[in-house]
Amino acid sequence: MTVTVKGKTFPVDWMWLVNRAEELLLEYTDVRHVSQIVADWENAEVIERKSETEGNITYEGFTSISRIIKKANNKVEIALVRG
């Protein structure tokens, strides 16, 4: 599965809509500093998910980061909410 945001594509481990579809959670690997990661996701008007097994979905309006966690092995968990 991949996600494209602001013209950049990232391979994503998992992605879910939670809290009555008001929060979008995802996890992927990123070795960069958190400030650089935030710049890619903050104010993202459109997020496109492409998956051969689950189909493609476009998410709109998830423009604010509510949580970002840098885990072991450079895994990053991001929670986006509608802005």
C-alpha angles and dihedrals in degrees: 000000000000134000125207119203127167090351095306123112123211130184106238127206094203141344131192141173111226141171095046091316092302096113128050115204126191141163130205140148118269127162095192127103117274092248090060092047091050091053090059096050107031112098093007103163095187130028117186120200119197120192129164092205102037102030130241123298133183117211119198132190100025093127104143130068111225095177138005122183126186107209135185119298090029093288113156124200115198129187115197126190134191110274 
